[in-house]
Amino acid sequence: MSTAKPPVIKEMFPYLRVRNAEAALAYYQNVFGAVLTMRLDEPGTGRIGHAELTLGPSVLMVSDEYPERGITGPQSIGGTSVAIHLHVDDADAVLARAVEAGGTLLRPATDQFYGERSGSVRDPFGHEWLIGHEIENVSAEEMQRRYDAAMEEG
């Protein structure tokens, strides 16, 4: 184990690679109210090499696929193992908006043991979004108790 001092992390940016970045940017702006703050277009190809959107206090980076460089999105690799969790003011409304704009509902919003009303949607580009809002403040100990009970129920 290293004894060196760990780095100081200043920020973390999810970076989504998609098959159609132009459409993805429009989807994220429409569904989540994201604001496009930067975009770099590759000359002569129409591909978006890099774009940045703000979603509340966060930055989401997006690019087109570049398979020749090993940069591929969920549609090209057959799915994703990563989900992005957004806390919003009304999970039901955001999920409905996401589906209306072309997303696939994976799990409808329901009240969860961890104090959140949440559900999930897959966007048209293969990325999974967990959408939730707080319904109660649950301590870590109570959350563990509830988790244990939920796992026993199957």
Secondary structure, DSSP 8 states (H G I E B T S, - for coil): ---S----------EEEES-HHHHHHHHHHHH--EEEEEEE-TTT--EEEEEEEETTEEEEEEE-BGGGTB--HHHHT--S-EEEEE-S-HHHHHHHHHHTT-EEEEEEEE-TTSEEEEEEE-TTS-EEEEEEESS---HHHHHHHHHHHHHH-
